[in-house]
Amino acid sequence: MQKSYRKNIRRDFRSNLNRFLSLFGIVALGVMMLTGLVSFAPSMRTAGQKYYVQQNVFDLRVLSTLGRGPLVKLY
């Protein structure tokens, strides 16, 4: 039983070799892409922060719908 099962697995693997290789290639590409994104994200974050500091970009913009001008009395 065990010997015939192993033979059957080997036979299936040999007959579907292209399918297994393409599946392995797709998985390898996905792993490489995810690894690259995970390792590249912190450096992109620090580069973005440096750019914002150099360009003097505001961090938060607050808009109000209470009045037209910037100085509105609320009382």
Backbone bond lengths (Angstrom), bond angles and torsions (degrees), N, CA, C in turn:
res aa  C-N    CA-C-N  psi(-1)  N-CA   C-N-CA  omega(-1)  CA-C   N-CA-C  phi
1 M - - - 1.452 - - 1.530 110.49 -
2 Q 1.303 117.48 -49.18 1.448 121.81 -178.21 1.536 111.35 -66.41
3 K 1.320 116.18 -40.13 1.462 120.73 -177.94 1.526 110.81 -67.80
4 S 1.306 117.31 -41.77 1.463 120.40 179.56 1.534 111.01 -69.00
5 Y 1.313 117.19 -32.87 1.469 121.32 177.52 1.526 110.31 -64.59
6 R 1.331 116.73 -44.22 1.469 120.29 178.24 1.521 111.42 -64.67
7 K 1.325 117.17 -40.14 1.462 120.82 177.20 1.522 110.67 -61.75
8 N 1.314 115.42 -41.85 1.461 120.22 179.74 1.534 111.07 -63.91
9 I 1.316 117.53 -41.38 1.468 121.28 178.64 1.530 109.71 -64.24
10 R 1.317 117.92 -45.62 1.470 121.01 178.26 1.520 111.52 -60.86
11 R 1.314 116.67 -41.97 1.457 121.26 -179.99 1.535 110.44 -64.28
12 D 1.321 116.94 -43.90 1.464 120.29 177.69 1.526 111.56 -63.67
13 F 1.310 116.35 -39.59 1.458 120.23 179.95 1.525 110.92 -65.22
14 R 1.318 116.94 -42.53 1.473 120.52 -179.95 1.527 111.56 -68.02
15 S 1.310 116.87 -37.91 1.468 119.31 -177.56 1.530 111.51 -74.31
16 N 1.314 117.86 -25.63 1.465 121.97 -178.64 1.530 111.33 -114.33
17 L 1.317 117.59 35.26 1.459 121.53 -175.39 1.526 111.70 -61.75
18 N 1.323 117.78 -42.36 1.467 120.36 179.62 1.520 111.80 -62.60
19 R 1.304 116.53 -38.55 1.462 120.65 178.90 1.525 110.94 -65.15
20 F 1.322 117.71 -43.51 1.454 121.15 179.30 1.536 111.24 -66.63
21 L 1.327 116.03 -39.79 1.464 118.96 179.41 1.523 111.85 -67.35
22 S 1.315 117.64 -39.62 1.463 119.66 178.41 1.526 110.96 -68.24
23 L 1.317 117.69 -38.79 1.455 120.82 176.55 1.529 110.73 -63.77
24 F 1.325 116.39 -42.71 1.463 120.57 177.23 1.530 110.81 -61.94
25 G 1.327 117.08 -40.51 1.464 120.83 178.98 1.517 112.68 -64.73
26 I 1.327 116.73 -41.56 1.463 120.62 179.26 1.525 110.66 -65.17
27 V 1.317 116.78 -43.07 1.463 120.45 178.63 1.527 110.59 -65.08
28 A 1.336 117.01 -40.51 1.466 120.44 179.37 1.529 110.75 -64.13
29 L 1.335 117.79 -41.08 1.465 120.62 177.02 1.527 111.55 -62.38
30 G 1.315 116.89 -42.27 1.461 120.92 178.16 1.517 112.01 -62.84
31 V 1.319 116.40 -42.36 1.467 120.11 179.27 1.522 110.48 -65.32
32 M 1.331 117.15 -42.02 1.470 120.25 178.90 1.528 111.45 -63.76
33 M 1.318 116.46 -40.98 1.461 119.82 -179.91 1.528 111.29 -66.13
34 L 1.319 117.16 -45.00 1.455 120.53 179.49 1.526 111.15 -64.36
35 T 1.323 117.51 -41.33 1.456 120.94 178.33 1.522 110.81 -62.90
36 G 1.322 117.20 -42.26 1.462 120.66 178.32 1.515 112.38 -63.60
37 L 1.325 116.87 -42.89 1.464 119.68 179.23 1.521 112.03 -65.56
38 V 1.325 116.78 -41.57 1.459 120.18 -178.73 1.527 111.00 -67.01
39 S 1.340 116.89 -38.36 1.463 118.96 -178.56 1.527 111.81 -79.12
40 F 1.324 118.43 -22.94 1.460 122.16 -175.96 1.525 112.79 -89.84
41 A 1.323 118.11 -21.83 1.465 121.77 -174.18 1.528 113.41 -61.95
42 P 1.339 121.39 -45.73 1.474 118.96 -179.28 1.526 113.62 -62.28
43 S 1.316 117.98 -38.36 1.459 119.72 179.71 1.531 111.05 -68.73
44 M 1.324 117.46 -35.62 1.457 119.98 176.10 1.527 110.85 -67.12
45 R 1.319 117.44 -36.74 1.457 120.97 178.57 1.529 110.88 -64.32
46 T 1.332 117.34 -44.56 1.463 119.86 179.21 1.524 110.97 -68.20
47 A 1.322 117.84 -36.91 1.464 120.17 177.18 1.528 110.81 -63.90
48 G 1.317 116.85 -40.23 1.464 120.73 177.16 1.513 111.92 -64.34
49 Q 1.319 117.08 -42.41 1.462 120.33 178.10 1.523 111.53 -63.00
50 K 1.336 117.23 -41.95 1.471 120.44 177.74 1.527 110.79 -62.88
51 Y 1.327 116.96 -40.14 1.463 120.80 178.93 1.521 110.43 -63.67
52 Y 1.336 117.20 -44.14 1.462 120.18 179.50 1.512 111.71 -62.43
53 V 1.325 117.39 -38.76 1.467 120.65 179.28 1.526 110.07 -68.81
54 Q 1.314 117.92 -42.79 1.467 121.13 -179.39 1.529 111.87 -66.07
55 Q 1.315 117.59 -37.59 1.465 121.44 -177.84 1.520 112.67 -87.44
56 N 1.334 117.35 -2.59 1.466 123.48 179.52 1.535 111.04 56.30
57 V 1.316 116.42 48.85 1.458 123.15 179.87 1.529 108.42 -82.89
58 F 1.335 116.34 138.86 1.463 118.68 -179.98 1.520 110.97 -71.09
59 D 1.327 115.48 150.85 1.458 121.19 -178.08 1.522 112.23 -87.93
60 L 1.329 115.92 -32.77 1.457 119.57 -174.07 1.517 108.96 -142.95
61 R 1.300 117.00 135.97 1.456 121.93 177.73 1.513 107.31 -120.71
62 V 1.326 115.67 120.80 1.459 121.21 -178.78 1.519 108.04 -109.26
63 L 1.306 116.07 123.88 1.455 121.96 177.57 1.516 108.89 -114.63
64 S 1.328 115.03 141.89 1.455 119.68 -179.58 1.520 109.30 -120.71
65 T 1.283 116.12 146.10 1.462 120.72 176.76 1.518 111.77 -105.84
66 L 1.342 117.93 13.32 1.462 121.00 -177.17 1.524 112.64 -80.07
67 G 1.285 119.23 -27.01 1.459 120.73 -177.95 1.505 111.27 -157.79
68 R 1.344 114.56 175.02 1.455 119.31 -177.97 1.512 112.26 -87.21
69 G 1.282 118.01 -42.13 1.456 121.38 -175.21 1.513 112.11 -87.71
70 P 1.340 115.75 165.86 1.456 118.91 -179.90 1.531 112.34 -72.21
71 L 1.339 117.44 -25.42 1.464 120.38 -178.82 1.527 108.73 -110.69
72 V 1.299 116.53 98.99 1.471 121.61 -178.56 1.517 107.13 -119.84
73 K 1.331 116.29 130.64 1.459 120.19 176.21 1.518 109.44 -77.62
74 L 1.315 115.33 127.41 1.460 119.50 -177.34 1.518 113.35 -96.11
75 Y 1.323 118.91 0.67 1.473 120.28 -179.27 1.485 112.11 -111.26
